Amino acid sequence: MILTDTHAHLYSEAFDDDRETMMQRAFDNGVERFFIPAIDSTYTESMFDLEKTYPDKVFLMTGLHPTHLKENVDEELAHVAQQLEQRKYYAVGEIGVDLYWDKTFLEAQKMAFKTQIQWAKQYDLPIAIHCRDAFDEVFEVLESEADEQLRGIFHCFTGNLEQAQLALSYGMKLGIGGVVTFKNGKIDTFLDQIPLSEIVLETDAPYLAPVPYRGKRNESAYLVEVAEKISKIYGITLDEVARVTTANSKQVFNI
């Protein structure tokens, strides 16, 4: 069984004390591939270090996270553009709109989201979308960029069935993580109406740990808890969940 964690911040300071043993726990649970989203330029070197340590298992993205978009947005976007020119990345992300913490930079967030989508198309890359309290704003930008080149993952999907179907219509797959195990997560009530071919698994480690680890630091080893919940929702084996969702991830990231 091979599981793929399509979204994990494994370079986070939360893992500085036990990164090697944390990674080994993931390997022991069958998690073999890790796609690593960017936040901003301050984490770039840490991402490179992670890739150097696990070159056959870690695949990097580049992008500007909406919650880290501040007055220096032009400088940060220039860094993303430079990274795309200099080396291979597997996606542009995580990018999008977040209105949960701060609405001050809404227009700048939308501009940065749109710009980075255009860069993803330029380099024939998928995108990894961050959306929090901003479905309307995210879909507005996606609609403006909708074409055959647009593709990627709607990371940490927490919307309803209608929003899920709309996301799929824009070439996105749904990134399903720990929220699917929460009693109040709600996505488990309709997820079986979405074809498994449109789903990838993720942890968002160190955030959003699944039950029974909710409230603790998340890590990629816990992806198996997400996969087991998916197997119950769809009424299929854990091995089948692993096989299909890993195949889906390969399709998205073109590996």
N, C-alpha and C positions, 0 to 999 in steps of 0.2 A: 504493500500500500504506500503510495506517495501522495502526500498532501502538499498543497501550495498556499503559502501565506502571501496574498497579493498586496498587503498593505501593513507594514510594521516599521516603526521608528526604532530599529534595533541599535542605532548609534546614540540614542538618548542617554543622558546622564543617569537616568534611572537604572541603567544596566552596568554602570562603570565598575561596580564592585564584584560582579559575578557574570560578566558577559559570556565567558567561555563555558561555564557550567550551564547557563541559561540556554545557550545554543545547543549543547549536548542533549539537554532534556527535550528540545524540539526534535533533534535527529532521532532520539529514542522513541518518539511518538509518531514517527513517519513523516515529519515535515522536512522536506528536502529542498524546497525552493522558497526564496524570500525576495519579494519586490519591495524596494525601499524608497518611500516618498521623501521629497525634500521639504524643508520648512523655509529657510532663508540662507543667505551666504555664510552665516556664522557656523553652520553645521557641515559645510561642504567637505572640509578636511576630515572630519570624523566619519563621514560617509565613505570617503576614499579609503580610510584605514580599515573600515569594516569589510569593504570589497577586497582589499588586499589580503585580509586574513581568511576570507571564505570566497575565493574567486570563482569557484564552480557552483556556488549556491546563492550568492547575493547579486541582485540585479538592480541597478540604481535608476532613479528618476531625477529630474531637475525641475525646479519651479519655485514660485513664491506663494506661500500659504497665506490665505486672506487675513488671518488673525495677526500675521506678522507684517502686514502692509501698513506702513506709517508714512511720515513725511519724506522719507528717502526712497519712495517707491521707484523713482526713475533709476536710481543707483542699483537697487535690487533687481529690477528687470534687466538692466544692462548685464548684470552678473549671469542671469539665466541665459541670455542671448549668447554671451561669451562661452558658457559651458556647452551649449548646443553646437557651437562652431568647433570647439576644441576636441571633443571626445564623444564616444558612443553612449547614449542613454536609451532606456527601454520605454520611457514614457515622459510626459510633461505633467508633473503633479507633485504635491497636491495643490490644486488650484480651484478657485470658485468664489463663493460669497458666504460670509458669516455675519449675521446680524444679531447674534446672541449676546456677544460681549460689548459691541460698540457699533453704532451706526454712522459714526463720524466720517468714515472713509468709504461710504457706500459707492459713490460714483467712481472713485479710484479703484475699488475692488472690481467693479464691473469692467472698467477699462483694462485692468491687468488680466482679468479672466479672459476677455475677448482677445487681447494681444497674444496671450500664451496659447490659446486655442489655435490661432493663426500660425504661430511658430510650430506647433505640433503637426499641423497639416504640411507645412513647408518641409519638415523632416520626416514625414510619413510616420508619425508616432501617435499612439493612443494618449488620452488624457486620463487623469485620476481626479475626479471632482469631489471637492469638499462643499457641503451644503448644510448650513445650520440656521434654522429660522429664516430661510431664504429661498424656498422652492420657486416662488414666482420670479424672483430676480435671476436665479440660475436658468430657469427655462426660457426667460426672455433672451438671455445671451445665447443659449443653445439654438433657439429659433433663428436668431440673426446669423448664425454660423452653420446652420444645417445644410449638409450636402453629403455626398458619398464618402468623402474623406474623414468626416467626423466620426470618431469611435473612441471607446474607452470604457471606464468603470465609474459608476456612480457610487463612490466610496461610502461605506457606513450608511447604507440606505435605510431610512426610517420613515418613509412616507406611506401613503395608502396605495390601494390597488391601482387607482386611476393614475396617480403620479408614477407608479412603477411602470405602467404601460407607456406613459408618455416618455419616460427616460429611455425605455427600449426603442421607441420610435426614432430617437436621435442617435442610435447606434451604440448605446451604452449597455453594458452588462451591470447587474446589481451586485455590489460588494456586500456580502452578508457576514456579520461578525457577532460579537457577544450579545448584542441587543436582541437577537432572535431567541435567546434563552431567557430573557427577562419576562416576568409575569405581566408587566405593563408595556412590553415592547410592541405588541399588536401585529407586527409583520408576520408572525407565525400563523395568524388567522386567515391569511390569503395567499401566502407564499406558494402553496401547492397549485395555485392557478397560473403561476409563472413557470414556463418550461425550465427544467434544470439546465438546459443548454444555455440559458441566459444568466446564470449565477456563477460567481466566483466566491471563494472563501477568504476571509481576512481576520486579523486580530485587532489592528490599530494599536498594537502594543507600543507603549506601556499602558494605554488607556482602555477603558470599556471591557474589563475582564468578564468572561461569561460566568454564569452560575455553574459550579458552586463557589467560584472565586470572586464573585462580584464585590467591588469595593477594595480589592487588593490590586497590586501591580499586575498588569496583564503581561503575558509573554507568549511566544509562538507555540510553545508546547500545548497551550490551551486551545489551539485550533481544533484539536480532536473533539473537544466539547461542542464546538459549533457544528462540526461535521456530523456528530452523533444526533444532534437536534434536527439537522436537515434530513438525516436518514429516517427519523421518525415521522417528520412532516410529509415526506414523499413516499413513505412505506417501502423503502429500498435498503439495501445493505450499505454498511459503512464503506466497504470497498468500492461499491458502485458510485457513491458520492465522491470519493477520492478520485476515482478514474475520470469521471465526467468533468468535475470542477477543475482538475489539473489540466485536462485537455482544453477546457474553455480558456484557462489562463494562457496557455501556449498560443492559442489563436489570437487573443487580445494583444499579447506582447511580442508576437511573431518570433518565438524561439522554438 
